[in-house]
Amino acid sequence: MLLRLAVTITKKADRWFISFKIKTEPQVTEKSVDLVGVDLGVKSRFFTFNW
């Protein structure tokens, strides 16, 4: 069920942009798989050079 709606229209550098902001009620759904993810971060660095 949709509770709120806000619309913003802007023009920047001769281009038009539209954004929607909505708020809804959360819906409870059943889990199909029990899964946990762990973010280990970036382990290596990547550099490029243009000589």
RAKAVEN-V384975 format. One record per helix or strand of 2 or more residues. SS is the DSSP state (A for helix, B for strand). FROM is the first residue (numbers start at 1). TO is the last residue. If there is no record, write none. Layout:
# RAKAVEN-V384975
ss: <SS | SS>
from: <FROM | FROM>
to: <TO | TO>
This chain:
# RAKAVEN-V384975
ss: <B | B>
from: <2 | 15>
to: <12 | 24>
